[in-house]
Amino acid sequence: MFTIEHEFDATVITLVDEGQAPLEEDVIVNSFAECVTVEQYDPRRDAVVRITLSPEQLRDLAAALDLPEGVYQLRDETG
């Protein structure tokens, strides 16, 4: 299950683990104009862990999910 909320400065997507136990903590994706953050609570640290991706890194990640093993560089086809 997931939710999508539009806030003033970001779109917030929350991914809820509904799989088999043990379940993982919710994942929160914040999409801003200049970056995307991915957050998840880590009970071992008792803290939220956050990574920040540039728009280009997010584009590359989305493309990589559908590609086989290898090294790739996405290029802009305009111009």
N, C-alpha and C positions, 0 to 999 in steps of 0.2 A: 504494500500500500504506500501511496505517497500523497503529499499535499503540495499545492502551489499557492503562494500568497504574493500579491504585489504590494510592496511597501513604498514609502516615499522615494528612497534612493536605490532600491534593490528588488529583485525578484528572489523569493526564498522558497526553495524546494526542500521538503523534509521526506527522507526515505525511511520507512518503518520496516524492520525485519519481521516478517510473518512466517518464516521458515520453521524448520524443526529446531527444538531446543538443543543446545543452548543458543539463545538469540543474541544477536549483536545489538549494540546501542544504536539509536537513531543517527542517521547521517544528515547533516544540514548543509545545503549548497546555497551560498549567497552569490547572486550574479549582479555585479556592479558594472558601470560603464567601462571602468579601467582594469578590472580584474574579477576573478571568480575565487571565492574561498570555499573550502570543504572542511567541515568540522565534525568531530565525533568525540563524545565523552569517553575517556579511558579510565575505568574504575581502578586499575592498578596504580595509576598516578594520581587519581582523584582530581583530574584536570581535563579540560577540553584541549584536544590536539587539533591544530589548524594548519592547513597548507594553502598557499596562495598561488594561483595560476594566472598567467597573462592570457589575453584572448587568443594569442597564437598557440600557446601551450594547450589550451582547451580544444582548439580546432584540431591540433595534431593528435591529442588523446582520442577524440571522437573518431578520427580517421583510422587510428591504430587498432581500434576495437574490431574492425572488419578486415584487417590485412593479415597475411601470413608472416612468419618470421622473416626478418630482414632489416635493412637500413633504408629509410625513406626520407625524402625532403619534399614537402608540398610547395608547389609554385603557383603564383597567381597567373591565371590564363588570360587576363585582360591586357591590353596594350598591344 
